[in-house]
Amino acid sequence: MEILLRKEYKGLGEAGTVLKVKDGFARNFLIPQGIAYLASDNNKKRYENDLKQKGWRKERDKQKAEELAKVLENISCTISVQVGEEDKLFGSVTSQNIADALKEQGHEIDKRKILLEEPIKSLGIYSVTIKLHQDVDAAVKVWVVKE
């Protein structure tokens, strides 16, 4: 049976490749899992249409991320923490704390997109990078102050 791969699949090939596989493998695994289409003219057009839509979605998402990056560049968030002797923090400031501070300002950012090499463990001003899109990063100023 000839199939058209929708996605790259290890051992078979890259997306868009037309190849022959056993009927059972195609009917029972590749097609139901959404990895391949039957290789017909209609499905080839369908695959090309899917590629166009993915490109449009990716471009739209990138534009939204760029707009959000412009907004975030002008934002600074303040996180107040408890400190002990010699201004040592009790605990640390994590990406979750920064995400919560941004949420209070009306910006819903997933904590996994906030890139911290290690948690912040001292008072000061930090520039924190946020990965909004594959090609778009934003820097937010984070002020860590004592309560």
N, C-alpha and C positions, 0 to 999 in steps of 0.2 A: 504494500500500500504506500502511495506517495503522500507525504505530509509537508506542510510548510511550518517551520518553527517560528513561534511567536516570541519566544525568549531563548536566550542562550542556555543550552543544556549540556552538562559535562558528558563527554563521550559521543555526542551527536553532532554538535556544531553550534554556529552562531545564529542569532535571530535573522529571519529572512531566508534561510537556506531551505531548499527543496531537496528532500532525500527519501529513499525507500527504507521502510522498516517493516517488521512483521505485523500482520493485521491485528493480532491480539494485543501487542504492545501499544499500537496506536489507539485502538478502540477502548482498551481497558485502562490505560494509564495516561498517555500523552494528551489526548483530546479532552477527557474529563477533568484533568488537572489544569487545563488552560495553557499547556505548554506548546500545543501545535493545533493547526487547522488541517483539514483535508486539502490537498493541493489541487484546487480548482480555480478557474478564472475569477469567480465571484469572491472566493476567499483571498486571492491575491490582492484584489481591489480593496477588500475589507482590511487586510493587513496594512496596505499603503495608507488607507484612511486613518487607521489606528496610529500610525507613525506621525501623520500630520497633527492629529489631535494631541498626542503626547508633546509634540514640539510647541504647540500653542499653549498648552497647560504649563509647560516648563517656563516659557517666556512670560506668561501672566504671573506665575509664582515669583519669578525673578524680579519683575517690576514691583510687585507688592512688597517684596523683601527690601528692595532699594528704597522705596518710600518710607518703610518702617525704620530703615537704617538712618535716614536723614533725620527722622524724629528722635530716635534714640541717641544720636550724636550730641544733641543739645540737652539731654537729661542727665541729672545727677541724682543719685538716691543716697539717703542717709540711713545708716543702720546704727542704732544705739545699742551698746552691749555693756554688760557688767564687767568691771575690771577690779583687780585686786591690787596688791602692793606693786609699786613700780610700773603701773599701767599695764599689767599683764591681763590678758583676756581670760575669762572663765569659758573654756571651750574655744570655738572658732566660728568664723563667718563662712558659710558654705554657699554653694550655688542655690540651694533651696531658700536661704535667707534673702539672697539677692532677687530671686524670682518673686518672692513674697513682697519685697519692697517695690518692685516694678509693678506688681499687680495692684498695689495700693494706689499707684499713680495712673492706673487704667491701661497698662500694657501687659497683656497675657503672654508671657514667655515661658516656654518649657525649660525646666531646670537642666535638662540634658544638653540644651543648646548653649548654656553659659559655660565658657571654657575657663576653668581655674586649674592651674597646674597643681596647686595644693591649697588647702583652706587658708584663709587669711587669719593670722594669729596675733596681729598687733594693730594698734590704732594708726590711722593715717588715711591718706587719699590714694585710691588705687584705680587704675584703668583696667576694666574687665572686658574681655572680648566676648561677643555673642555671635554665634554662627547662625545666621538667619536663613541662608540658602547655600547651596553648594559653592556659589561664586561670590556671595555677599556676606561680609562681616561688619559688625558695628562695635564701637567702643563706648562703654558707659562708665562714667565716673562714679565710684562708690566711696562715700565718706564713712569711715568707721570711727564713731565717737563714743565716749563713755556716757552712761546714763546720768 
